[in-house]
Amino acid sequence: MDDLAGFLRTRRSRVDPAAVGIPVDRRRRVEGLRREEVAHLSGVSVDYYVRLEQGRATQPSEQVLDALARVLGLDETEREHLCRLARQRQRRAKAPGGRIRSELLRVLDLVVDAPALIMDHRLDVLAGNRLARLLYGRSIPGLNTARHLFLEEAERGLYAEWEHCTLDVVGHLRLAAGKYPDDPRLASLIGELAMGSERFRRLWARADVRTRTHGRKTYRHPLVGMLELHQENFVLPDESGMELLVLSAAPGSPAEDGLRLLAGLGADTGDAHPVADARVRD
């Protein structure tokens, strides 16, 4: 699903030659750096770098990877992704099974004033509290946020910053594809998204990777209006591939009032406990 050669090609196409001391003129037709320029700046032979981009070179050293990361201007997330892709042939991680411990569901039950979700590396929502269900306006089991974002046109209006959200989702799935290249369910999801969304195809071709541990998330809810929330991602232990996401509102903010109103609107549903996908619950 993801490969070292493709990642290197997209990264070098984005480096400004002038920024690394290479003079340019109007006759230059290459976007970004040429292969031989990357090789020279990294201190490796042109032949070796060409073999890297063609997928014919294996086991590049840490020194080579460090040099490539420096020349290509990679951030920490991109550098880790580069190293992971370089080691794929030696260590191919098995996709985690995604079982949720009953103790985690009790933790969700304790979060009553903010939407809270447990999500796996494929962005399948495995469990959520009552406010999460009310926020999305649907049952939690079976919800995949990438599919919801790209393919369910009627739901697009929920995301007030839709274009930014798509960048985050594609960047996350790129990282997941690098970690779990042999995950058939992940490959199927990526294929489905590529077939159904032109924007997903364009963003996927850029090979950007992103990790987000916290930040603003704004929703346009059809019943309570704008909800500007703060998202915190907590990676769960035991290499489960799962994260706990909590969407909180600032004290005294309109979003806090909106969540309180949303909770009141759903008070008669009788859904007072977290909902989990039965396939992943202990």
C-alpha positions in Angstrom: 0.0 0.0 0.0 2.9 2.3 0.7 6.5 2.2 -0.4 9.8 3.8 0.1 10.4 4.6 -3.5 7.1 6.6 -3.9 7.7 8.5 -0.7 11.2 9.6 -1.7 9.9 10.7 -5.1 7.1 12.9 -3.6 9.4 14.4 -1.0 12.2 15.4 -3.4 9.7 17.0 -5.7 8.8 19.5 -2.9 12.3 20.7 -2.1 13.1 24.2 -3.4 16.6 23.8 -5.1 17.5 27.4 -4.2 16.8 26.6 -0.5 19.6 24.0 -0.6 22.1 26.1 -2.5 21.4 24.9 -6.1 21.1 27.7 -8.6 18.1 27.5 -10.9 17.2 29.1 -14.2 14.2 29.2 -16.6 15.5 26.1 -18.5 15.0 23.9 -15.4 11.9 21.7 -15.9 12.3 19.4 -13.0 9.9 20.1 -10.1 12.0 20.0 -6.9 15.3 18.2 -6.8 16.8 15.8 -9.4 17.8 12.4 -8.2 21.5 13.1 -8.7 21.1 16.3 -6.6 19.6 14.4 -3.7 22.4 11.8 -4.0 25.1 14.5 -4.0 23.6 16.4 -1.0 23.1 13.1 0.9 26.6 11.8 0.3 25.5 8.6 -1.5 26.2 7.5 -5.1 23.7 8.4 -7.8 23.4 4.7 -8.6 22.5 3.8 -5.1 19.9 6.6 -4.8 18.3 5.6 -8.1 18.0 2.0 -6.8 16.3 3.3 -3.7 13.7 5.1 -5.8 13.3 2.1 -8.0 12.7 -0.2 -5.0 15.9 -2.2 -5.8 18.0 -1.2 -2.8 17.5 -2.8 0.6 18.5 -2.1 4.2 19.7 1.5 3.9 21.8 2.5 6.9 20.7 4.8 9.6 23.3 7.3 8.4 21.8 7.2 4.9 18.3 7.7 6.2 19.4 10.6 8.4 21.1 12.2 5.5 18.0 11.8 3.2 15.7 13.2 6.0 18.0 16.2 6.3 18.2 16.9 2.6 14.5 16.4 2.0 13.5 18.6 5.0 11.5 15.9 6.7 9.8 16.6 10.0 9.9 14.0 12.8 6.7 12.3 11.7 8.0 12.0 8.1 11.4 10.8 9.3 9.9 8.0 11.4 7.7 7.1 8.4 10.8 7.0 6.1 12.6 4.7 8.5 9.5 2.4 8.8 9.2 2.1 5.1 12.9 1.3 4.8 12.5 -1.5 7.2 9.3 -3.0 5.9 10.9 -6.0 4.2 12.7 -7.0 7.4 9.9 -6.2 9.9 6.3 -6.3 8.7 4.0 -5.5 11.6 0.8 -7.6 12.0 -2.3 -5.5 12.1 -3.7 -5.4 15.7 -6.9 -7.2 16.4 -8.6 -4.2 18.2 -10.3 -5.9 21.2 -11.6 -3.4 23.8 -11.2 -4.2 27.5 -14.3 -3.8 29.6 -12.4 -1.4 31.8 -12.0 1.0 28.9 -15.8 1.0 28.4 -16.1 2.0 32.0 -13.7 4.9 31.4 -16.0 6.0 28.5 -18.9 5.8 30.9 -17.2 8.3 33.2 -16.9 10.9 30.4 -20.3 12.6 30.6 -19.7 16.2 29.5 -17.7 15.6 26.3 -18.0 13.3 23.3 -15.5 10.4 23.7 -14.6 7.7 21.2 -12.3 4.7 20.9 -10.9 4.4 17.4 -8.5 2.0 15.7 -5.8 2.6 13.1 -8.3 2.3 10.2 -10.4 5.1 11.8 -13.2 2.6 12.6 -15.0 3.9 15.7 -15.1 0.9 18.0 -16.9 2.5 21.0 -18.3 5.8 22.0 -20.3 7.5 24.8 -23.8 8.9 24.5 -22.6 12.4 23.5 -20.4 11.0 20.7 -23.5 9.3 19.3 -25.5 12.5 19.6 -22.7 14.5 18.0 -22.6 12.2 14.9 -26.3 11.6 14.9 -26.0 7.9 14.4 -25.1 4.6 16.0 -21.4 4.4 16.8 -20.6 0.7 15.8 -20.0 0.6 12.0 -18.9 4.3 11.8 -15.6 4.9 10.0 -14.7 8.5 10.1 -12.7 8.4 6.8 -15.7 7.0 5.0 -18.0 9.4 6.8 -15.9 12.3 5.7 -15.2 11.4 2.1 -18.1 9.3 0.9 -21.2 10.2 2.8 -22.1 13.5 1.1 -25.1 14.2 3.3 -22.8 14.2 6.3 -20.1 16.5 5.0 -21.8 19.6 6.4 -21.1 18.3 9.9 -17.4 19.2 9.5 -17.0 23.0 9.6 -13.4 22.7 8.5 -13.9 19.8 6.0 -10.9 20.4 3.8 -8.5 20.5 6.8 -10.1 17.4 8.2 -9.5 15.5 5.0 -5.7 16.4 5.2 -5.6 14.9 8.7 -7.4 11.8 7.7 -5.3 11.0 4.7 -2.1 11.7 6.6 -3.3 9.3 9.3 -4.1 6.6 6.8 -0.7 7.0 5.1 1.0 6.4 8.5 -1.2 3.4 9.1 -0.4 2.0 5.7 3.3 2.3 6.5 2.9 0.5 9.8 0.6 -2.2 8.6 1.2 -2.8 4.9 -0.3 -6.3 5.0 -3.6 -5.3 6.5 -6.3 -6.3 4.0 -9.1 -4.4 5.7 -7.0 -1.2 5.5 -6.1 -1.8 1.9 -9.8 -2.4 1.1 -10.8 0.9 2.8 -8.1 2.9 0.9 -9.3 1.4 -2.3 -12.9 2.2 -1.6 -12.0 5.8 -0.7 -9.9 6.2 -3.9 -12.7 4.8 -6.1 -15.3 7.1 -4.5 -13.6 10.4 -3.9 -11.5 12.5 -6.3 -10.2 14.6 -3.4 -9.0 11.5 -1.6 -7.2 10.3 -4.8 -5.4 13.7 -5.1 -4.4 13.8 -1.5 -3.3 10.2 -1.4 -1.0 10.8 -4.4 0.8 13.5 -2.4 2.0 10.8 0.1 1.8 13.3 3.1 1.9 11.8 6.5 0.4 13.4 9.6 0.0 12.6 13.3 -2.3 14.7 15.5 -2.3 14.4 19.2 -4.5 17.5 20.0 -6.0 20.4 18.3 -9.2 22.3 17.4 -12.1 20.4 15.9 -15.2 22.4 14.8 -18.5 20.8 14.0 -21.7 22.3 12.5 -24.4 20.4 14.3 -27.8 20.5 12.7 -29.6 20.8 16.1 -27.3 22.9 18.3 -25.2 24.9 15.7 -21.4 25.5 15.8 -19.4 23.5 18.3 -15.7 24.5 18.5 -14.2 21.7 20.5 -10.7 20.7 21.6 -9.6 17.2 20.6 -7.1 15.2 22.7 -5.8 11.9 21.4 -4.6 9.3 23.9 -2.8 6.3 22.4 -3.8 3.2 24.3 -1.2 0.8 25.5 -0.2 -2.8 24.4 0.3 -1.8 20.8 -3.5 -2.1 20.2 -3.5 0.5 17.4 -6.3 2.2 19.2 -6.7 5.7 20.5 -9.1 7.4 23.0 -10.4 10.7 21.6 -12.0 13.2 23.9 -13.7 16.4 22.4 -14.0 19.0 25.2 -15.4 22.5 25.2 -13.7 25.4 27.0 -15.5 26.4 30.2 -18.0 29.1 29.7 -17.8 28.9 25.9 -20.8 28.7 23.5 -19.6 25.2 22.7 -20.0 24.2 26.3 -23.6 25.4 26.2 -24.1 23.6 22.9 -22.9 20.3 24.3 -25.2 20.8 27.4 -28.1 21.4 25.0 -27.2 18.4 22.9 -27.1 16.2 26.0 -30.5 17.5 27.0 -32.0 16.8 23.6 -30.8 13.2 23.9 -31.9 12.7 27.5 -35.0 10.8 26.5 -33.2 8.3 24.3 -32.3 6.0 27.2 -28.8 5.6 25.8 -26.9 6.2 29.0 -23.9 3.9 28.4 -21.1 3.7 25.9 -21.9 1.7 22.8 -19.3 -0.7 21.5 -19.0 -2.9 18.5 -19.8 -6.4 19.7 -17.0 -7.8 17.5 -14.3 -6.1 19.5 -15.7 -6.2 23.0 -14.3 -8.6 25.6 
